[in-house]
């Protein structure tokens, strides 16, 4: 009995909850529960492709697979953020291909079968995945099926499974590429211009017209009699709603405390370079000395006048002036330099060479077969530039035969002792204290944040519509932590100190939230009001002008009635609207106007026009080749837009910025 009582006490709440959930399942529509569950779990999704949720775990598995493939292909791991981002993008694109592009290709009746894949692997169907893969090329750079067979044999002996992974990747890539080729051909092969269309295109682009016109600008003064109602704004918004689709974003303000060297830090850097000055001037082992004492290592490059400006103008000026071989300390902001001229010579800017591997069985024969070429100075091969014509020099495993030289100019090799002042821990602590004082006064609330701005005398940088994947604030990079905070906070919240690269301390405040979907009409009402005002003001002004010129049949008389002048424009082409400095509405209307007839008033984008076409001409500057080139450009644009349009139609959601 005591045991039963313990169970009732400890698990009574749990049992109650289970009963409540069971009862709710009868009351609430199951689809509602599913929707709630989906919205909760979607927070942990990397995205959604055509209704298919991509969990972070599944996506990360693909990223790890592509990371391994990258290591196999390059022989190195992805060490930089850019390389890692490229791998993540490749993994995401593979998912888009799988769940959207190939799916839609199948719906269109397009498939890639096993026999077709066999032909691709055998080289019977060309696929760049295989035919341009260095692993499968022979000595002449031609695709070799035998090389594929050799790889497959070796793959079967690989116990790690990495080669099998790579082979699967190659097959999948080739298959996907074949799908793309077939699917896009539906657009490229069906988009053609027949002879009649071509003729009309050429004629239309060769037609120009001459026009006289009177222009009355709208002016900048607001017409208070022109009223735009809220209902008109709403109607315009509903009619153009697709143009107001928006991604999720945030409005923030942020205060940044940048860590910079103090005067004490700068003096310390200066003293550090003074302490080793004499040793720098006398050392015979410059490479080792710079490795131990300088922020810049040895550089064997031959510099000509002007090139050292990339280091500092004062450094370049010293080296290419008649001075001692070792400079005094040169300061440039927070960086200090001492320069030592190591060598001076007349060095050609290019050399004509043949080269071959130094480990060739017959170097002379290899050089004889090599193709001669002009080469500029390249890191690691500087000695080639100073080799005498007709001699050979070995550099980095290659033997170079110098056949000729070109454009020899005075150049110098230099050693640069460099010390840049960096903020000490004491200095960093001081900036952190400032940031902490501000954050403490803000106390997590926007009203306090505003008050702290006044008390501390600091400036808040505003950022409107910060995107979820943003990783930059102004000139500060790697700020994704700030973005991530903004997308998890509530309006009015203020962050704690967010440290970026140990060089910036940021305190941010969230001012507004823009949800994914359509921009609320309230946020765009001002711009819509301006559009509608311009239209209505133009119509009103056109009506007023019509009254003033009623009965007039001469352009000069019309100009006098409107207190303006007659302008002329010759050779106006409808096909080049943006290049003529005229109102597009005016050009469009005049291009189809009856010759010799006064037309208007026409309300354009910036003014009201009264005009008369005085003549037309047909030239020959736009040819059939131009028309075909234009068609080819449009076809290329079409193929480029297929996948983005497909993704937009499927409402693909990319939430990866939440995790990286």
C-alpha positions as CSV (number, residue, x, y, z in Angstrom):
1,X,0.0,0.0,0.0
2,X,2.8,2.4,0.8
3,X,4.4,1.7,-2.6
4,X,1.1,2.5,-4.3
5,X,0.8,5.7,-2.4
6,X,4.3,6.8,-3.4
7,X,3.5,6.1,-7.1
8,X,0.3,8.2,-6.8
9,X,2.2,11.1,-5.2
10,X,5.2,11.2,-7.5
11,X,3.5,10.4,-10.8
12,X,0.1,12.0,-10.3
13,X,1.1,15.1,-12.2
14,X,2.5,13.2,-15.1
15,X,-0.7,11.0,-15.4
16,X,-2.8,14.1,-15.2
17,X,-0.9,15.7,-18.2
18,X,-1.2,12.5,-20.2
19,X,-5.0,12.4,-19.6
20,X,-5.3,16.1,-20.6
21,X,-3.4,15.5,-23.8
22,X,-5.6,12.5,-24.7
23,X,-8.7,14.6,-24.1
24,X,-7.3,17.5,-26.2
25,X,-6.8,15.1,-29.1
26,X,-10.6,14.7,-29.2
27,X,-11.2,18.5,-29.0
28,X,-8.5,19.9,-31.2
29,X,-8.2,19.2,-34.9
30,X,-5.1,16.9,-35.4
31,X,-3.9,19.1,-38.2
32,X,-3.7,22.0,-35.7
33,X,-1.5,19.9,-33.3
34,X,0.6,19.0,-36.3
35,X,1.0,22.6,-37.3
36,X,2.0,23.6,-33.8
37,X,4.5,20.8,-33.6
38,X,5.9,21.7,-37.1
39,X,6.3,25.4,-36.1
40,X,8.2,24.4,-33.0
41,X,10.5,21.9,-34.8
42,X,11.1,24.3,-37.8
43,X,13.2,26.4,-35.6
44,X,15.8,23.6,-35.8
45,X,15.5,23.1,-39.5
46,X,18.2,24.3,-41.9
47,X,15.5,25.1,-44.4
48,X,12.6,23.9,-46.5
49,X,12.6,22.9,-50.1
50,X,9.3,22.4,-51.9
51,X,7.6,21.4,-48.7
52,X,10.4,19.1,-47.6
53,X,11.9,20.1,-44.2
54,X,15.7,19.9,-44.1
55,X,16.7,19.2,-40.5
56,X,20.0,20.7,-39.3
57,X,21.3,17.2,-38.4
58,X,20.7,15.9,-41.9
59,X,22.1,19.0,-43.5
60,X,25.2,18.9,-41.3
61,X,25.7,15.2,-42.3
62,X,25.8,16.4,-46.0
63,X,28.2,19.2,-45.1
64,X,30.6,16.7,-43.5
65,X,30.3,14.5,-46.6
66,X,31.2,17.5,-48.9
67,X,34.0,18.4,-46.5
68,X,35.5,15.0,-47.0
69,X,35.1,15.2,-50.8
70,X,36.8,18.6,-50.7
71,X,39.7,17.1,-48.8
72,X,40.0,14.3,-51.4
73,X,39.9,16.7,-54.3
74,X,42.2,19.4,-53.0
75,X,44.4,17.4,-50.6
76,X,43.8,19.9,-47.9
77,X,41.2,20.7,-45.3
78,X,39.0,23.8,-45.6
79,X,40.7,26.2,-43.2
80,X,39.1,29.5,-44.0
81,X,35.6,30.7,-43.4
82,X,35.2,31.3,-47.2
83,X,36.2,27.7,-48.0
84,X,33.8,26.4,-45.3
85,X,31.0,28.6,-46.6
86,X,31.6,27.3,-50.2
87,X,31.3,23.7,-48.9
88,X,28.1,24.5,-47.1
89,X,26.7,26.1,-50.2
90,X,27.6,23.1,-52.3
91,X,25.8,20.8,-49.8
92,X,22.7,23.1,-49.9
93,X,22.7,23.2,-53.7
94,X,22.9,19.4,-53.8
95,X,19.7,19.3,-51.7
96,X,18.0,21.9,-54.0
97,X,18.9,19.7,-57.0
98,X,17.6,16.6,-55.3
99,X,14.3,17.8,-53.9
100,X,13.4,20.4,-56.5
101,X,15.3,20.5,-59.8
102,X,15.4,16.7,-60.5
103,X,11.9,16.4,-59.1
104,X,10.6,19.0,-61.6
105,X,12.6,17.4,-64.4
106,X,10.9,14.1,-63.6
107,X,7.5,15.8,-63.8
108,X,8.4,17.1,-67.2
109,X,9.2,13.5,-68.3
110,X,12.9,13.8,-68.1
111,X,14.9,10.9,-66.6
112,X,18.6,9.8,-66.6
113,X,18.8,6.0,-66.6
114,X,21.4,3.5,-65.7
115,X,22.4,2.8,-69.3
116,X,22.9,6.5,-69.8
117,X,25.1,6.7,-66.8
118,X,27.2,3.7,-68.1
119,X,27.7,5.6,-71.3
120,X,28.8,8.7,-69.4
121,X,31.4,6.7,-67.4
122,X,32.6,5.0,-70.5
123,X,33.0,8.3,-72.3
124,X,30.3,7.6,-74.9
125,X,28.4,10.6,-73.6
126,X,30.6,13.6,-72.7
127,X,30.3,14.8,-69.1
128,X,32.7,17.4,-67.8
129,X,32.6,15.6,-64.4
130,X,34.6,12.8,-66.0
131,X,36.1,14.2,-69.2
132,X,37.6,17.2,-67.4
133,X,38.7,15.4,-64.3
134,X,42.5,15.3,-64.2
135,X,42.3,11.9,-62.5
136,X,40.8,10.4,-65.7
137,X,43.0,12.0,-68.3
138,X,45.9,10.4,-70.2
139,X,49.3,12.1,-70.8
140,X,47.9,14.0,-73.7
141,X,45.1,15.5,-71.6
142,X,42.4,13.2,-73.3
143,X,39.7,11.3,-71.3
144,X,40.8,7.8,-70.7
145,X,38.2,5.0,-69.8
146,X,41.2,2.9,-68.8
147,X,42.0,5.5,-66.1
148,X,38.5,5.2,-64.8
149,X,38.9,1.4,-64.6
150,X,42.2,1.8,-62.8
151,X,40.5,4.1,-60.2
152,X,37.6,1.6,-59.7
153,X,40.1,-1.2,-59.1
154,X,42.0,0.9,-56.6
155,X,38.8,2.1,-55.0
156,X,37.8,-1.5,-54.2
157,X,41.0,-1.9,-52.1
158,X,40.4,1.2,-50.1
159,X,39.4,0.2,-46.6
160,X,38.6,3.8,-45.5
161,X,35.6,4.2,-47.8
162,X,36.8,7.6,-48.8
163,X,37.3,6.7,-52.5
164,X,33.8,5.1,-52.6
165,X,32.4,8.3,-51.2
166,X,34.2,10.3,-53.9
167,X,33.0,7.9,-56.6
168,X,29.4,8.2,-55.5
169,X,29.9,12.0,-55.6
170,X,31.2,11.8,-59.2
171,X,28.2,9.7,-60.3
172,X,25.7,11.9,-58.6
173,X,27.3,15.1,-60.0
174,X,27.4,13.7,-63.5
175,X,23.7,12.5,-63.2
176,X,22.6,15.9,-61.9
177,X,24.5,17.7,-64.7
178,X,22.8,15.5,-67.3
179,X,19.4,16.4,-65.7
180,X,20.3,20.1,-66.0
181,X,21.4,19.7,-69.6
182,X,18.2,18.1,-70.6
183,X,15.9,20.3,-68.6
184,X,17.4,23.6,-69.7
185,X,17.4,22.4,-73.3
186,X,13.6,22.5,-73.1
187,X,14.0,26.3,-72.8
188,X,16.9,26.9,-75.1
189,X,15.5,24.7,-78.0
190,X,12.0,26.1,-77.7
191,X,13.1,29.7,-77.6
192,X,13.9,30.6,-81.2
193,X,13.4,33.5,-83.5
194,X,11.9,32.7,-86.9
195,X,12.8,34.7,-90.0
196,X,9.7,37.0,-89.7
197,X,10.4,37.7,-86.1
198,X,14.1,38.4,-86.9
199,X,13.1,40.8,-89.7
200,X,10.7,42.7,-87.4
201,X,13.3,42.8,-84.6
202,X,15.9,44.3,-87.0
203,X,13.4,46.8,-88.4
204,X,12.1,47.8,-85.0
205,X,15.6,48.5,-83.7
206,X,16.6,50.5,-86.8
207,X,13.6,52.8,-86.7
208,X,14.2,56.3,-85.2
209,X,12.1,59.5,-85.1
210,X,12.5,63.2,-84.8
211,X,10.2,65.0,-82.4
212,X,9.3,68.6,-81.3
213,X,8.0,68.9,-77.8
214,X,7.0,71.2,-75.0
215,X,7.7,70.1,-71.5
216,X,6.1,71.4,-68.3
217,X,7.8,69.9,-65.2
218,X,5.7,68.9,-62.2
219,X,7.8,71.1,-59.9
220,X,8.7,70.4,-56.3
221,X,5.9,72.3,-54.6
222,X,3.3,70.0,-53.1
223,X,-0.3,70.5,-54.5
224,X,-2.5,70.3,-51.4
225,X,-5.6,69.8,-53.6
226,X,-4.3,66.4,-54.7
227,X,-5.4,64.0,-52.0
228,X,-4.5,60.3,-51.8
229,X,-6.9,58.3,-49.6
230,X,-6.1,55.3,-47.4
231,X,-8.5,53.2,-49.4
232,X,-6.6,54.1,-52.6
233,X,-3.3,53.1,-51.0
234,X,-4.8,49.8,-49.8
235,X,-6.2,49.1,-53.3
236,X,-2.8,49.8,-54.9
237,X,-1.1,47.6,-52.3
238,X,-3.4,44.7,-53.0
239,X,-3.0,45.0,-56.8
240,X,0.8,45.1,-56.5
241,X,1.2,42.9,-53.4
242,X,3.7,40.5,-55.1
243,X,6.2,43.4,-55.2
244,X,6.1,43.7,-51.4
245,X,7.3,40.3,-50.5
246,X,10.0,40.4,-47.8
247,X,12.4,38.1,-46.1
248,X,12.6,38.2,-42.3
249,X,14.8,41.0,-41.0
250,X,15.4,43.2,-37.9
251,X,15.9,46.9,-37.2
252,X,18.6,47.5,-34.6
253,X,20.8,50.2,-33.1
254,X,24.3,49.3,-31.8
255,X,27.1,50.9,-29.9
256,X,30.6,49.7,-30.6
257,X,33.7,50.1,-28.5
258,X,36.7,49.5,-30.8
259,X,39.9,48.3,-29.2
260,X,42.8,50.5,-30.5
261,X,46.3,50.8,-29.2
262,X,46.9,53.4,-26.5
263,X,49.7,55.9,-26.6
264,X,51.6,53.6,-24.2
265,X,51.2,50.7,-26.7
266,X,52.4,52.8,-29.6
267,X,55.5,54.0,-27.6
268,X,56.2,50.4,-26.7
269,X,56.2,49.3,-30.4
270,X,58.4,52.1,-31.3
271,X,60.9,51.2,-28.5
272,X,60.8,47.5,-29.5
273,X,62.0,48.4,-33.0
274,X,64.7,50.8,-31.7
275,X,66.0,48.0,-29.4
276,X,66.9,45.7,-32.3
277,X,67.8,48.5,-34.8
278,X,71.6,47.9,-34.6
279,X,71.3,44.1,-35.0
280,X,69.0,44.6,-38.0
281,X,71.5,46.8,-39.7
282,X,74.4,44.3,-39.2
283,X,72.9,40.8,-39.3
284,X,74.1,38.3,-41.9
285,X,71.1,36.0,-41.4
286,X,68.3,38.3,-42.3
287,X,65.7,35.5,-42.6
288,X,66.2,34.2,-39.1
289,X,66.4,37.8,-37.7
290,X,63.1,38.9,-39.2
291,X,61.3,35.7,-38.2
292,X,62.3,36.4,-34.6
293,X,61.8,40.2,-34.4
294,X,59.5,41.4,-37.2
295,X,55.8,41.3,-38.2
296,X,57.1,41.0,-41.8
297,X,59.2,38.1,-43.0
298,X,62.0,38.1,-45.6
299,X,61.0,39.0,-49.1
300,X,63.1,38.2,-52.1
301,X,61.0,40.1,-54.6
302,X,62.7,42.6,-56.9
303,X,60.9,45.9,-56.4
304,X,60.8,48.8,-58.9
305,X,60.1,52.4,-58.0
306,X,56.5,52.8,-56.8
307,X,55.8,49.2,-55.8
308,X,56.7,49.7,-52.2
309,X,53.9,52.3,-51.8
310,X,51.7,49.3,-50.9
311,X,53.8,49.1,-47.7
312,X,54.1,52.8,-47.0
313,X,54.9,55.8,-49.2
314,X,57.8,56.8,-47.0
315,X,59.3,53.3,-47.3
316,X,59.2,53.5,-51.1
317,X,60.6,57.1,-51.1
318,X,63.5,56.0,-48.9
319,X,64.4,52.9,-50.9
320,X,64.5,54.7,-54.3
321,X,66.4,57.8,-53.1
322,X,70.1,58.1,-52.8
323,X,70.3,57.3,-49.1
324,X,72.3,55.0,-46.8
325,X,71.5,51.3,-47.0
326,X,69.6,51.4,-43.7
327,X,66.9,53.9,-42.9
328,X,66.0,55.6,-39.6
329,X,62.8,54.5,-38.0
330,X,59.8,55.3,-40.3
331,X,56.4,55.7,-38.6
332,X,53.1,55.3,-40.5
333,X,50.2,55.5,-38.1
334,X,50.6,52.8,-35.5
335,X,53.2,50.9,-37.5
336,X,57.0,51.4,-37.5
337,X,59.5,50.4,-40.1
338,X,63.2,50.2,-40.7
339,X,64.3,49.4,-44.2
340,X,67.6,47.9,-45.4
341,X,68.5,47.8,-49.1
342,X,70.0,44.4,-49.6
343,X,70.7,44.4,-53.4
344,X,70.4,46.7,-56.4
345,X,70.4,45.6,-60.1
346,X,69.0,46.2,-63.6
347,X,66.3,43.5,-63.7
348,X,64.0,42.7,-66.6
349,X,60.2,42.9,-66.0
350,X,59.7,39.8,-68.2
351,X,61.9,36.9,-69.3
352,X,61.5,34.5,-72.2
353,X,62.0,31.0,-71.0
354,X,61.5,27.3,-71.4
355,X,61.2,25.1,-68.3
356,X,61.0,21.4,-67.4
357,X,61.0,19.4,-64.2
358,X,64.4,19.1,-62.6
359,X,63.9,15.4,-62.0
360,X,63.3,14.6,-65.7
361,X,65.4,11.7,-67.0
362,X,66.7,13.9,-69.8
363,X,66.4,17.6,-68.8
364,X,67.9,18.8,-72.1
365,X,65.4,16.8,-74.1
366,X,62.5,18.0,-71.9
367,X,63.6,21.6,-72.4
368,X,63.9,21.1,-76.1
369,X,60.3,19.9,-76.3
370,X,59.0,22.6,-73.9
371,X,57.1,25.6,-75.3
372,X,58.8,29.0,-74.8
373,X,56.9,31.8,-73.1
374,X,57.2,35.2,-71.5
375,X,56.8,35.1,-67.7
376,X,56.8,38.0,-65.2
377,X,58.4,37.9,-61.8
378,X,56.8,35.2,-59.6
379,X,57.2,34.5,-55.9
380,X,59.8,31.7,-55.5
381,X,61.3,32.2,-58.9
382,X,63.0,35.6,-58.5
383,X,66.4,34.3,-59.4
384,X,65.1,33.5,-62.9
385,X,64.7,37.2,-63.5
386,X,68.4,37.9,-63.0
387,X,69.8,34.9,-64.8
388,X,71.9,35.7,-67.9
389,X,70.5,35.1,-71.3
390,X,71.5,31.6,-72.5
391,X,71.9,30.2,-69.0
392,X,69.9,27.8,-66.9
393,X,68.7,28.2,-63.4
394,X,66.9,25.8,-61.0
395,X,64.1,27.1,-58.8
396,X,61.5,25.1,-56.8
397,X,62.1,21.8,-58.7
398,X,62.1,23.3,-62.1
399,X,64.9,24.0,-64.5
400,X,64.6,27.3,-66.5
401,X,66.5,28.1,-69.7
402,X,66.5,31.9,-70.2
403,X,66.2,32.7,-73.9
404,X,65.6,36.4,-73.8
405,X,64.7,39.3,-71.5
406,X,62.6,42.4,-71.8
407,X,62.4,45.9,-70.3
408,X,65.2,45.9,-67.7
409,X,64.8,48.6,-65.1
410,X,66.5,49.6,-61.8
411,X,65.1,47.3,-59.1
412,X,66.0,46.6,-55.5
413,X,65.7,43.8,-52.9
414,X,64.9,45.1,-49.4
415,X,64.5,43.8,-45.9
416,X,61.8,45.5,-43.9
417,X,61.8,45.4,-40.1
418,X,58.1,46.0,-39.1
419,X,56.4,46.5,-35.8
420,X,52.8,47.3,-35.5
421,X,51.4,48.6,-32.2
422,X,48.8,46.3,-30.8
423,X,46.5,46.9,-27.8
424,X,47.8,45.4,-24.6
425,X,45.6,43.5,-22.2
426,X,45.5,46.6,-20.0
427,X,44.2,48.6,-23.0
428,X,41.6,46.0,-23.9
429,X,40.5,45.8,-20.3
430,X,39.9,49.6,-20.4
431,X,37.7,49.4,-23.4
432,X,35.8,46.5,-22.0
433,X,35.2,48.5,-18.8
434,X,33.7,51.3,-20.9
435,X,31.4,48.8,-22.7
436,X,30.4,47.1,-19.4
437,X,29.5,50.5,-17.9
438,X,27.3,51.3,-20.9
439,X,25.7,47.8,-20.9
440,X,25.0,48.0,-17.1
441,X,23.3,51.4,-17.6
442,X,21.2,50.1,-20.5
443,X,20.1,47.2,-18.2
444,X,18.6,45.3,-21.1
445,X,15.9,47.9,-21.9
446,X,15.7,50.3,-24.9
447,X,14.6,53.3,-22.8
448,X,17.7,52.8,-20.5
449,X,19.8,52.3,-23.7
450,X,18.7,55.7,-24.9
451,X,19.5,57.3,-21.6
452,X,22.9,55.7,-21.5
453,X,23.8,57.1,-24.9
454,X,23.4,60.6,-23.5
455,X,25.2,59.9,-20.2
456,X,28.2,58.2,-21.8
457,X,28.3,60.5,-24.9
458,X,28.5,57.6,-27.4
459,X,26.8,57.2,-30.8
460,X,24.3,54.4,-31.7
461,X,24.6,53.2,-35.3
462,X,21.2,52.4,-36.8
463,X,20.7,49.4,-39.1
464,X,17.3,48.8,-40.8
465,X,16.2,45.4,-42.2
466,X,19.2,43.4,-41.0
467,X,19.1,40.1,-42.8
468,X,19.2,36.8,-40.9
469,X,22.4,35.8,-42.6
470,X,24.2,39.2,-42.2
471,X,27.8,38.9,-41.0
472,X,28.8,42.5,-41.2
473,X,27.9,45.8,-39.4
474,X,29.3,48.7,-41.3
475,X,33.0,48.0,-41.6
476,X,33.0,45.4,-38.9
477,X,33.0,41.8,-40.1
478,X,32.2,38.5,-38.3
479,X,29.2,40.0,-36.5
480,X,26.9,37.0,-37.0
481,X,26.6,36.7,-33.2
482,X,24.9,40.2,-33.1
483,X,22.6,39.1,-35.9
484,X,21.8,35.8,-34.1
485,X,20.9,37.8,-31.0
486,X,18.7,40.2,-32.9
487,X,16.6,37.3,-34.3
488,X,16.1,35.7,-30.9
489,X,15.4,38.9,-29.0
490,X,12.1,40.8,-28.4
491,X,11.5,44.4,-29.5
492,X,12.9,46.7,-26.9
493,X,15.5,44.3,-25.7
494,X,19.2,45.3,-25.3
495,X,22.0,42.8,-25.5
496,X,24.8,42.1,-23.1
497,X,28.3,42.8,-24.4
498,X,29.0,40.9,-27.7
499,X,32.7,40.5,-28.4
500,X,33.8,40.4,-32.1
501,X,37.3,39.2,-32.9
502,X,38.5,40.5,-29.6
503,X,38.7,43.9,-31.2
504,X,35.1,45.2,-30.8
505,X,32.7,45.2,-27.9
506,X,29.1,45.7,-29.1
507,X,25.9,46.4,-27.3
508,X,22.8,46.2,-29.5
509,X,19.2,47.2,-29.1
510,X,16.3,45.6,-31.1
511,X,13.9,48.3,-32.4
512,X,11.7,46.4,-34.9
513,X,10.9,43.0,-36.3
514,X,10.0,42.3,-40.0
515,X,8.5,38.9,-40.4
516,X,8.9,36.8,-43.5
517,X,6.0,37.2,-46.0
518,X,4.6,40.5,-47.2
519,X,5.6,43.9,-45.9
520,X,2.6,45.3,-44.0
521,X,0.8,48.1,-45.9
522,X,1.6,50.5,-43.1
523,X,5.4,50.2,-43.8
524,X,5.0,51.0,-47.5
525,X,2.1,53.4,-47.4
526,X,4.4,56.4,-47.7
527,X,6.0,55.2,-50.9
528,X,2.7,54.2,-52.3
529,X,1.2,57.6,-51.5
530,X,4.0,59.2,-53.4
531,X,3.4,57.0,-56.5
532,X,-0.3,57.7,-56.4
533,X,0.2,61.4,-55.8
534,X,2.5,61.7,-58.8
535,X,0.0,60.0,-61.0
536,X,-3.0,62.1,-59.8
537,X,-0.9,65.3,-59.9
538,X,0.2,64.5,-63.4
539,X,-3.4,63.9,-64.5
540,X,-4.5,67.2,-62.9
541,X,-1.7,69.2,-64.5
542,X,-2.4,67.5,-67.9
543,X,-6.0,68.6,-67.6
544,X,-5.0,72.2,-66.8
545,X,-2.6,72.3,-69.7
546,X,-5.3,70.9,-72.0
547,X,-7.6,73.9,-71.1
548,X,-4.8,76.4,-71.7
549,X,-3.9,75.1,-75.2
550,X,-7.4,74.3,-76.4
551,X,-7.8,75.3,-80.1
552,X,-4.0,75.9,-80.6
553,X,-2.5,74.1,-83.6
554,X,1.0,75.4,-83.6
555,X,3.8,74.2,-81.3
556,X,5.3,77.7,-80.9
557,X,1.9,79.1,-79.8
558,X,1.4,76.2,-77.4
559,X,4.9,77.0,-75.9
560,X,4.0,80.7,-75.5
561,X,0.6,79.8,-73.8
562,X,2.5,77.6,-71.3
563,X,5.3,80.2,-70.8
564,X,8.0,77.8,-72.0
565,X,9.9,76.9,-75.2
566,X,9.8,74.3,-77.9
567,X,12.5,71.6,-77.7
568,X,13.6,69.2,-80.4
569,X,15.2,65.8,-80.4
570,X,16.4,63.9,-83.5
571,X,17.1,60.2,-84.0
572,X,15.1,59.0,-81.0
573,X,15.0,55.1,-80.8
574,X,12.4,53.2,-78.8
575,X,14.9,50.4,-78.5
576,X,17.3,52.5,-76.5
577,X,15.1,54.2,-74.0
578,X,17.5,54.5,-71.1
579,X,20.3,56.0,-73.1
580,X,18.6,59.1,-74.5
581,X,17.9,61.2,-71.4
582,X,14.2,61.4,-72.1
583,X,11.1,60.3,-70.1
584,X,10.4,56.6,-71.0
585,X,6.6,57.3,-71.1
586,X,7.2,60.1,-73.5
587,X,9.4,58.0,-75.8
588,X,6.9,55.2,-75.8
589,X,4.0,57.4,-76.7
590,X,5.9,59.4,-79.4
591,X,7.3,56.2,-81.0
592,X,3.7,55.2,-82.2
593,X,2.3,58.7,-82.7
594,X,1.0,59.9,-86.0
595,X,3.5,62.0,-88.0
596,X,2.8,65.7,-88.1
597,X,0.0,65.6,-85.5
598,X,0.1,67.5,-82.2
599,X,-0.4,65.0,-79.4
600,X,-0.9,65.4,-75.7
601,X,-0.9,66.6,-73.0
602,X,0.8,63.4,-71.8
603,X,1.6,63.0,-68.1
604,X,5.0,61.4,-67.9
605,X,7.2,60.5,-65.0
606,X,8.6,64.0,-64.3
607,X,6.6,66.4,-66.5
608,X,3.6,66.9,-68.9
609,X,4.4,66.8,-72.6
610,X,2.8,68.1,-75.7
611,X,4.6,66.8,-78.8
612,X,4.7,66.3,-82.6
613,X,6.7,63.7,-84.5
614,X,8.3,65.6,-87.4
615,X,9.9,62.7,-89.3
616,X,11.1,59.1,-89.2
617,X,14.1,57.3,-90.5
618,X,15.1,53.7,-91.0
619,X,18.8,53.0,-90.6
620,X,21.0,49.9,-90.8
621,X,23.0,50.1,-87.6
622,X,21.2,47.2,-86.0
623,X,22.0,44.1,-88.0
624,X,20.8,40.4,-88.0
625,X,24.0,39.5,-86.1
626,X,23.0,42.1,-83.4
627,X,19.5,40.5,-83.3
628,X,20.9,37.0,-82.9
629,X,23.3,38.2,-80.2
630,X,20.4,39.8,-78.4
631,X,18.4,36.6,-78.7
632,X,21.4,34.5,-77.4
633,X,21.7,36.9,-74.4
634,X,18.0,36.6,-73.6
635,X,18.3,32.8,-73.9
636,X,21.2,32.8,-71.5
637,X,19.3,35.0,-69.1
638,X,16.4,32.6,-69.3
639,X,18.5,29.6,-68.3
640,X,20.0,31.5,-65.5
641,X,16.6,32.3,-64.1
642,X,15.1,28.8,-64.3
643,X,16.4,27.6,-60.9
644,X,15.8,30.9,-59.0
645,X,12.3,31.1,-60.4
646,X,11.7,27.4,-59.5
647,X,12.9,28.1,-55.9
648,X,10.7,31.2,-55.6
649,X,7.7,29.2,-56.8
650,X,8.4,26.4,-54.4
651,X,9.0,28.9,-51.6
652,X,12.4,27.5,-50.7
653,X,13.4,28.7,-47.2
654,X,17.1,28.9,-46.4
655,X,17.5,29.1,-42.6
656,X,21.2,28.1,-42.4
657,X,22.2,31.5,-41.1
658,X,20.7,30.4,-37.7
659,X,23.4,27.8,-37.3
660,X,26.6,29.2,-38.9
